[in-house]
Amino acid sequence: MNDIKFGTDGWRGLIARDYTFDNVALVAHAVARYVKKLNKKGASVVVGYDTRFLSDQFAAEVARVLAAHGVIVYLTDAISSTPQVSYHTKAKKADLGVVITASHNPPEYNGFKVKASFGGPAVPEQIAEIEVELAALNGAAPKMKVESLEAYVSAKKVRMFDAAEPYLRYLHKKIDIEAIRKSKLKIVYDPMHGAGIHFMHRLLPDVFEIHGWHNPGFGEVDHPEPIAECLEALMRTVKSQKADIGIATDGDADRVGLVDEKGNFVDSHRIFMLIMKYLYEDKKKRGAVVKTVSLTSMVNAYCEKNGITLYETPVGFKHVAKLMNETKVLIGGEESGGLGTSMHIPERDGLFNALLVLEMMATRKKSLKELCDELDAEFGPHRYRRIDVKVTEQVKKDVLKACARKPVKIGRYNVLHIDDRDGYKFTVDGGAWLVIRASVTEPLLRFYAEASSLNKVN
């Protein structure tokens, strides 16, 4: 029980050590108890899974436990992305969604994401209530008979369904796929052996795909995260194929990274800015903007210039989604490559956002590099880097303790402001900033920095 901790985006653990069938079943019992307490007639939960080791079997275990509690389960009949599960949770008017995924973590991890009925991450209050139910179980599953999956399917308590086809039809309604096809853009797609495999071709048949087969070890990369360090193969392929753009999505396809026609990585900050400007300037959409503390200060400048209300939250899309569900939001997102827009459910969606960028390139008739150069011209250079450092628990505590002493200088730079809502964000001379946070789900310290040059960042 002590090994089960919910972080910024669900529970994750090492397969066979923390992430066992018994622990997965225990969390499923807690979810079922929470759902039953909502006292809704015909309680239901959507369950999906990614490409990780045994994800399909863990999903089946969750479905069996939920069905044993009398909850109707909609179980995907194949690998599904997190956005697909979120979409169907809302479309089917389910009480919750569950995705068996560890997102971008290394292959030895798996996880358990919870989705809200509005089609986004479960809000912190919901997770807190599930944790109360988990604590009440005291590490032991309730004594009750749990039948086989086949028995529940036969009794129609577990209902298998195709998550991909309805979602494809939805995308065609939201994105101008025809404009993208007519533009003849040469596209390389890297699903990183994750939940995006076998999907992009169904929208754009001419896409050149790499790492597009099921591999729970994730092949040549340490972990399926669409950041520069993990996308060397995509950068090489864009150049060798003379492509216009490279697109990468993470393990559960809710995050996106891009590569321009020169083979240069385009970070999530610039992707956020490009989509925000496209929605506001071209599509004439309106609403507030939500960003986490580790997202670029270009967002602040653009919102101030255009009189747009800006909300800043701790890291974790669940905080963004909560605001998106409560007020009119144009766009909301975080540094990790995940963002949601008013055009879509309040959820991160790597494929949806990549398609928006393709639509922008097709309609503006500009390359990705030209669009990024326009950002530099408008806001001045903004360069960014994130480093994840594996550390012991003691080192983690020592570093955070040093941050808590609120230093007045970092290196040769004066600290002008400290924000401690989520880790520590130090704003220094010239508008540059550094964030230091500890991962809840891994033995890591994360360092994020933005400045006018990479030299200053480093």
Residue, then its C-alpha position, 0 to 999 in steps of 0.5 A: m500500500n505504501d508504494i501506491k502514490f499519486g503524482t502530478d498525473g496518476w500513479r506510476g511504479l516499477i513493474a513487478r516491484d511496486y506495479t503488481f496485479d495485486n496493487v493494480a487491483l487494489v487501486a481499482h477497488a478504490v476507484a470502484r468504491y469512489v464511483k459507487k459513492l457518487n450514487k449515480k444510476g448505471a455507474s460506468v468507467v471507460v478503461g484503455y491501455d498503451t503499448r507497455f509490458l502487460s498493459d492489456q492484462f493490467a487493463a483487464e484486471v481493472a475491468r474485472v474488479l470494477a465489474a465485480h462492484g457492479v460498475i459497467v466497464y467500456l474496455t478498449d479492444a486494442i491499444s488506445s491513447t490517453p486522449q482517446v480514453s478521455y474523449h470516450t469518457k465524455a462521449k459515453k457519459a461515463d463517471l471516470g476513465v482509466v488509462i493503463t500507462a506510464s506516459h513517458n517513463p522508462p519501460e520498466y514502469n507502468g501506471f494508472k491515470v484517472k480521467a474525469s467525466f468532462g473528458g480531462p484529467a481527474v481534478p485534485e479533489q477527485i484524486a484525493e477522494i480516491e486516495v481516501e478510499l485506497a487508505a480505507l482498504n488498508g492494503a487488502a482487497p475486500k473479500m468478494k468474488v471476481e469473475s473472469l473477464e470472459a464472464y463479465v463480457s458475456a454478461k455485458k458488464v464489460r463492453m469491448f469497443d473500438a476507441a480509434e474509429p469514432y475518434l478519427r471521425y471526430l478529428h475530421k470534424k475538428i481539423d481541416i485534414e483535406a487542407i493538410r493533404k492538399s498542401k503536400l507537406k512531407i511528414v515524418y511521424d515518430p510514435m516512439h513505439g507508443a499508443g500512436i502506432h497504426f494511427m497517423h496513417r489512417l488520417l494521412p496515408d503518405v506519412f513516413e513513420i519510424h518506430g511504428w511497431h509494438n515494442p514495450g522496450f521502446g527500442e533505441v531510446d531510454h524513455p518515450e518522451p518527445i524531447a530533443e535528447c530522445l528524438e535524434a532518429l527523428m531529426r536524422t530522418v527529417k533531413s534524410q527524407k527532406a521532409d517539411i516536419g517531424i512529429a513525435t508523440d510520447g508513450d500514451a500520445d498525449r504530448v507532442g514534440l516537433v522537428d523543423e525542416k532543417g532537423n532542428f528540435v522545436d520545443s513545447h514552449r514554441i509549440f504552445m505559442l504557435i498554436m495560441k497565436y493561430l487560435y487567437e489570430d487566425k481562428k478568432k477564438r477567445g478565452a483565458v490562457v492557463k500555463t504552468v509555472s515552468l512554461t515560457s514567459m512569452v505567454n505572459a508577454y502575448c497575454e499582456k499585449n492582447g489583454i488576455t486573462l492569464y492563470e498560472t498553476p503548479v505543474g500538472f495538467k490536472h490543474v490546467a484541466k480544472l480551470m478549463n472545465e470551470t471557465k472559458v479557456l482558449i488554451g492551457g498547457e505545460e512545459s512537457g509538451g502537453l496542451g489543450t485548447s477550446m477546440h477540443i476536450p480539456e485534455r492534452d492530445g499530441l496528435f490533435n495538436a500536431l494536426l493543428v500545426l500542420e493545418m497552420m502550415a497549410t493555411r499560412k503557407k509557411s514552413l515550421k522554421e519560418l513560423c518559429d523565426e517569427l516568434d523570435a522577431e516578435f518576442g526576442p530570443h527565448r531559449y529553454r532547456r530541461i535536465d532530469v537528474k537521478v538522485t537519492e532521496q537524501v540528495k533530493k531533500d538536501v537540494l530542496k532544503a537549499c532552495a528553501r533558504k531562498p538564495v539572493k543570487i544564483g551564480r552571478y545572477n541576482v534573484l528578483h523573485i521566488d515562486d514556491r507554489d510547485g518546487y522553486k522558481f527563481t526569476v533572475d536578471g534579464g527575465a530569465w528563470l530557473v525552476i527546481r522540482a522533485s519528481v513524485t513518481e521517479p527518483l529525479l530532480r528536474f531543472y528547467a531554465e529559460a533565457s535569451s541564449l543557450n549560454k545563459v540557460n546552461 
